[in-house]
Amino acid sequence: MAKSPEVEHPNKALGWAARDSSGQLSPLNFSRRTTGEKDVTFKVLYCGICHTDLHMVKNEWGTSTYPLVPGHEIVGVVTDVGSKVQKFKVGDKVGVGGMVGSCHSCDNCANNLENYCPEMIYTYGVKYFDGTTTHGGYSDIMVADEHFVVRIPDNLPLDAVAPLLCAGITVYSPLKFYGLDIPGMQVGVVGLGGLGHVAVKFAKAMGVKVTVISTSPSKKKEALEHLGADSFLVSKDQDQMQAAPGTLDGIIDTVSAQHPLLPLIGLLKKQGKLVMVGAPVTPLEIPIFPLLMGRKLVGGSLVGGMKETQEMIDFAAKHNITADIEVIPIDYVNTAMERLLKADVRYRFVIDIEKTLRKQECENK
């Protein structure tokens, strides 16, 4: 008989979890494993809310198991390290993103692409090596193998750096891999939300000319004046879109909702690349002839390996890149999920775990 989350491991933990596909979260007592010889244990201070969390708590991808403690943009301070840990010590500022395990023996792992390992273990909602369920960062403590922990430089504020562990690496990796990081290139960013706004920041820091493509004309001022984009296109304005064919070397598409790809492909230069990083629930239609006629590519990208994630964080520290955030208490999380569904956030919710979850823990005693 399976053990309850509260007694799976020796160390008590408190988090917020969804119990069913309604997606409503509420307090959950569960447990974390003791610090293994290669483990890093840290007190969670902040955790970002990702669109993936919304999909998972509602089981929109059909893979969720309950109770489910979400959260894979987790930052905090190390409280314990295992005897064989080499990279971290007590007191270090650290983070954990979307994965906490991989096989370490396949070609992907050998090439620092743990994110594409067939046995990659997500930070929450799946089985770990010991058969227990992984739980995410909407919780007070975290334990992870040091290989899947990143160091956070001192000059980055922990609350605003948390979303980079998912949103940041999600856009940084394709910019690098698809060669869209060359100074002077013309790159489009579709969607000015949690992913899109950090895509603009990273691309600009790489020296790229950025065009924001959005359905919302009201975001033009924000894109140009606050985020520093070079131009702005309203995707629903046919005149604007038809006036800009063949102008972009590549496009990072961050949108997770249903949307047409043909107008975006039309914006690409010959041999241009449309890279999908959003995850719509329903399939999108890809027109083939426009790809053939311009030798254009439609590709995808899923976060990044651990070496690249640390590289991304160090790049962010060098260029002072953080996410624009709204910090919330843990008991606001259900309202935040509702607002996220409506894109009513500028641009990323971050839960203040230390101050609000621990306060609640005291009140419940």
N, C-alpha and C positions, 0 to 999 in steps of 0.2 A: 504494500500500500504506500502511495506517495506521501511524503512528509509535507506538512503545511509550510508555507514560506517562513513562518516565525521560528521553526525549529530545524530548518535545513542545515543551518550553520551555527557555530557557537556564539557569534557576536550579534547582539541585538542591534537593529536598525529601524529607523522610522522613515517612511516615505509617503507619497500620495500615489494612489493606483486607481486604474479603471478596473471595474469588476465585470463589465460586460460591454457589448457593442454600443450601448448608449453613449459611451465615452465619458461619462461623469466620473470625476476623480474625487477620492476621499482618503483620509489617513489610513495607512496600513502599517502594522507592525510586522517586520520580516527579519531576516538575518543575513549577515555577511560572513564569508569564510575568514578564518584567522589568516594573518599575514604569512604567506608561504615564502620559501627561500628566495624566490625571484619576484615577489610581490611588493607593490607599493600601496600602502594604505593612506588615504588622505581625508581630511575633514572637508566636506563640500561646502563652499561658500556661495557659489552662484551656479545656476544652470539655465541655459537658454532654452526657449521653446521653438522647436523646428516644425515645419509643415509636416514632416514625417510623423512627428508625435501625434498630430491630429488624425492622420490616416490610420495610425496604428491603434489608438485608443478606440476608434470606431470600427476597427477590423475592415477597413475599406479595401485592403489588399488581400484579405482572406487568409492571413497567416498569423493573426494575433492569438495569443493564449492569455488567459486571465487567472489570477490578478496580474495586471501589467503596470509596472512602474516605468514610465517613459523617461526620456532625457538623455541626449548624447552630445551635449555641449557643456561639459562639466569642468569646473575649475575649483581649486582649493589649495590647501596647505598640507604637506606631508606630515603625518603623525607617527608613522612606523615604516620601516623597510626590512625586507628579508636579508638573510645572511649573505646571499650571493648577488644582491643588488649593487650595481656599480655606478649608475648614472645619477642617483638621487640620494638625498639625505633628509633627515627630519628638518622641517622648516622651509623646504623648497616650495616654490609656487609651481603648480603642475596642472595639467589638464588631460582629459580623456574625451575622445571624439566618438565616432560611430562604430568602432570595433574594439574587441578586447581579446581576440584570439585568432589564430590561423595555424595551419599545419607546420609551417617552417621548413617544409621539405620539397614543395612543388616548385616549378619554374617561376611562377608568379612571386612566391615568397623569396626565392633566391634573387629576384630582380627588384626587390623592395616594392612589390606590388601586392602586398597582403590583402588589399581591398578587393582584389580579383581572385583570391584563393578560393577554390571550391569548398573548402572547409572553414572559411572565414566565419567568425562568431561575432554577431552583433552585440552591441552594448546592453541591449535589453530585449526580453521577450523570446529568447531562444535557449537551447540547452548548452551548458558549458561542458568542458571536458569531463567533469565529475558527475554529469547527469542532472545537475541542479539548474534552475532557471536563472538567466541573467536579469539583473534589475538595473535600471538607469539612474540618472542623476537627480530626479525629483526626490532626493533622499539625503540623509545627514552624513553618511560616510560612503566611501567608495574603495574597493580593493581591485587592483588590476596588475597584471604582469607588467614589469617595467618596460618591456618592449613596446607596449601600447600606451605608454604615458609620455607626454611631451612636457618639456620645460617651458615655463612662461617667463620671459625676460622681465626684469623689475620695472622697466619704464612703461609697460602695458597695464592699464587698469583691468583688474580681473573681471569686473562685471561686463565691460565692453569688449573684452577679448573672447569671452566665452563663445559667442556665435561663430567666431572664426574657425572653431574646431569642427564645424560642419559646413556652414555657409561659406566660410573663407576658403577652405580647401576644395570645396565643390566647384568654385569658379577659378581658383588659382591653378589647379591641376590641368584643366583643358586649355587655359591660356598658354601654359608652357608646352604641353604635349603637342597641341595642334599648331605650334609655331605662331601664335597670335600675340606674342610678347615682344615683337621687334619694333623698336622706336620708329614712329612715323606711320605705322600701319593704321588702317581704318577698320575699326572693330565696332560692331553693333552689340548692344545689350538689350534683350527683350525682357520687359518687366522691371519695374523699379520697386521691388519689395525687399524681403530679407536677403535673398541671393543677389538680386540685381544691384542694389546700392553698394555692396562690397565688391561686386565685379567691376563697377565703375572705378572704385578707389584703387583696386589692384592694377587694372589696366592703365589708368593714368600714371600710377607710380612706375610702370614699366615703360612709359614714354609713348603710349599708344593714343591715337586720336579716337575718341569714343563718341558714338551716336547712340543715344537712348531711344528705344522704340517702345512706345506705350499706348494703351488705349485711352489714357487719361490726359487730356490737354492741360489739366490743372497741375500736372507734375513737371511741366516744362521749366518753370522758374527754379524749382527745387533741384532738378537735374543739372541745369546750367550754372546756377549761382552758388548753390550749396555744395554739390558733389563735384563740380568742375568738368562736367561733360562738355564736349565741343559742339554738339548739335543734338537736335531732338526731332523725332518723327512721330506723328500721331498715326498709329497703324490703321485706324478706322477712316482716316482721311485719304481717299483714293488719289486726290491731286498731289498730296505730299509724297505718297508712296510711289506714284508713277513718275514723279520728278527726280527720283533718286535711284534708278535702276543701275546695277553694276557698279555701285560705289563702295562696297564694303569687302575687305579681304576675308572677314570672318564674322560670325555672329554667335554669341553665347545666349541661348534661349533658356531663361530661368522659369518660365511660366508652367504652373502645375495644372492649369485648367485647359479645357478644350479650346483650340485656336487653329486657324488655317496656317499652313506652312508655305503655300505657294507664294504669297506676297513677300515673305522673308527670303525665299530662294531667289526671287527676282531682284532683291537688293544686292546679291553677291556678285562680285567680279568673276570672271572666268577662273576656274579652279578654286573658287571660294568655298568656305567650310561653314556649315550650319551645325552647331554643337548643342545637343539637347542635354540639359542638366536638371530641368524640372521633371516631375513624374506624374503626368495626368493619369487619372484612374481609367479612362476609356482611351482606346487606341486613336492615334492621329493618322490622317491620310497623307501619304507622301506622293506627290506627283513625280513621275519618273522622267518624262521628256525634258523638263527644264534642267534636270541633272545631266542628262545625256548631252544636251546642246552646249553646256558650258563646262563639262567635266567637273561638276560640282559635287561636293560630298555632304552627306548628312551623317553625323556621328553622335556619339554619346560619351558620357564620363560619369564615374561614380566616385565621389570623394577622392582620396589619394592614399598612397602608402605612407608608412610611418616616417620614413626618411624625408619624404616630400612634405609631410605635414609639419615636421619640425622646421624645415626650410621655409615654409610659408609663414609660420609664426615668427621666425627670425627676420624675414623680409618685412613683415608687418611692423615689427619693433623698429627696424631701421628707418622705415618710412612713416612711422606714427599712424598706422592704419588700424582703426577699430570699427566696430559696428555702431550704428546709431540705435540706441536702445531705449526701452521703457522698462524700468525696474519695477517689479510687482511683488507683493507678498504671496506666499503659497496659497492662502485661502482665496485669492483672486483668480486662480488658475483656470477654473471652469469658464469664468467670464472672458478671460484672455483667449481661450480656445474658440469661443463664439465670435469674438472680434477678429481673430486670425482668419476664420472662415470667410469673413466679410472683407478681408484685407484692411482692416481698421487698426493698423499699427504702423508706427514710423520708428524703425523698420523691423525691430526684433524685440520680442518680450524676453526679459531675463528675470528669473525668479531669485529673490534674495533668500537663499536657503538658510544661511547662518542666523540671520536676525529673526526671520518669521517662522521657519519650521521648528527651530529650537525653542522659541517662545511658546509655540503651540504645544510642544512636547512637555514643557514645564506646566502649562495650564491643564494638561490632561492627567497629570500625576495626582 
